[in-house]
């Protein structure tokens, strides 16, 4: 499952590429099981854990203050051994997300940054 999380982290890193259409996003990998996304002064931390009882990976998403303290809203999603994501909001598309797909990883990280910027889980 950690390997799948690493694929998710790698897909998210594409948001920080110079040719990405929305400049200014940075991704900071924190091995072995975290990364931080930053945009417009907002900081969002993604932390992987494994739920042994349910046999799936869990990604906790935490908005952080500039000092690194957890601030709201905080949320999480889970994924199975094929990388398919369970219930997740915001969900800009109606298809199932898969953390192995770079575009899905980008959508999830952009959704988390949107939540950090607006302070709400609602997507317009």
VOGU-3710 file (C-alpha; in Angstrom, 3 decimals, decimal comma):
1> xxxxxxxxxx> 0,000/0,000/0,000  2,893/2,361/0,671  3,969/1,785/-2,928  0,545/2,993/-4,078  0,848/6,048/-1,840  4,229/6,756/-3,434  2,562/6,671/-6,858  -0,011/9,141/-5,529  2,773/11,396/-4,221  4,585/11,180/-7,570
11> xxxxxxxxxx> 1,398/12,085/-9,441  0,848/15,044/-7,123  4,399/16,227/-7,828  3,394/16,953/-11,410  1,432/19,957/-10,075  4,763/21,570/-9,185  6,276/21,169/-12,654  7,113/24,482/-14,381  4,855/23,665/-17,332  1,787/22,940/-15,166
21> xxxxxxxxxx> -1,068/25,294/-16,120  -1,478/26,660/-12,567  1,880/28,063/-11,458  2,897/28,401/-7,833  2,020/24,983/-6,388  4,842/23,276/-4,532  5,004/19,677/-3,369  7,417/18,674/-0,616  7,886/14,918/-0,185  8,441/13,791/3,410
31> xxxxxxxxxx> 9,561/10,159/3,339  8,406/7,622/4,050  4,683/8,393/4,162  3,854/12,097/3,842  3,966/15,069/1,539  3,007/18,716/1,797  1,311/20,804/-0,896  1,565/24,605/-0,773  -0,308/27,233/-2,772  -1,061/30,919/-2,149
41> xxxxxxxxxx> 0,143/30,715/1,455  -1,948/27,626/2,258  -0,339/24,391/3,423  -1,930/20,949/3,219  -0,322/17,782/4,571  -1,088/14,310/3,176  -0,230/11,433/5,525  -0,475/7,742/4,649  -1,391/4,996/7,105  -2,539/1,417/6,691
51> xxxxxxxxxx> -5,806/0,177/8,193  -5,010/-3,492/8,855  -8,559/-4,410/9,890  -10,097/-3,058/6,677  -7,042/-3,935/4,515  -6,892/-0,557/2,852  -4,671/2,507/2,780  -5,811/5,723/4,387  -4,693/9,212/3,461  -5,344/11,874/6,102
61> xxxxxxxxxx> -5,431/15,426/4,775  -4,702/18,203/7,220  -4,660/21,945/6,640  -1,683/23,462/8,437  -0,961/26,956/9,669  2,281/28,590/8,469  3,778/27,461/11,798  2,805/23,837/11,071  -0,136/23,554/13,467  -3,206/21,615/12,339
71> xxxxxxxxxx> -6,155/23,835/11,463  -9,489/22,860/9,895  -10,960/21,431/7,887  -9,327/18,001/8,106  -10,540/14,960/6,200  -9,417/11,601/4,833  -10,046/9,008/2,161  -9,199/5,349/1,748  -8,021/3,240/-1,164  -7,890/-0,465/-1,896
81> xxxxxxxxxx> -5,059/-2,660/-3,212  -5,876/-1,598/-6,795  -5,587/2,095/-5,867  -9,331/2,720/-6,176  -10,458/5,496/-3,863  -13,523/5,108/-1,651  -15,870/7,953/-0,779  -14,182/11,304/-1,212  -15,362/14,903/-1,320  -14,941/17,204/-3,093
91> xxxxxxxxxx> -15,348/15,066/-6,190  -15,040/17,229/-9,306  -15,714/14,282/-11,593  -18,158/11,435/-11,156  -15,778/8,617/-12,040  -13,972/6,504/-9,471  -10,653/7,981/-8,525  -7,543/5,831/-8,625  -4,462/7,172/-6,859  -2,230/5,465/-9,423
101> xxxxxxxxxx> -3,457/7,837/-12,150  -1,556/11,122/-12,236  -4,635/13,120/-13,219  -6,610/11,678/-10,302  -3,783/12,449/-7,882  -3,742/16,020/-9,194  -7,530/16,349/-8,819  -7,392/15,142/-5,212  -4,556/17,509/-4,273  -6,213/20,439/-6,057
111> xxxxxxxxxx> -9,438/19,652/-4,179  -7,559/19,703/-0,875  -5,929/23,031/-1,739  -9,360/24,413/-2,676  -10,673/23,389/0,742  -7,690/25,050/2,448  -8,190/28,250/0,445  -11,935/28,520/0,972  -12,321/26,845/4,356  -15,239/24,812/3,034
121> xxxx> -15,738/21,319/1,674  -18,176/22,585/-0,975  -17,043/22,833/-4,592  -18,694/25,380/-6,835
//
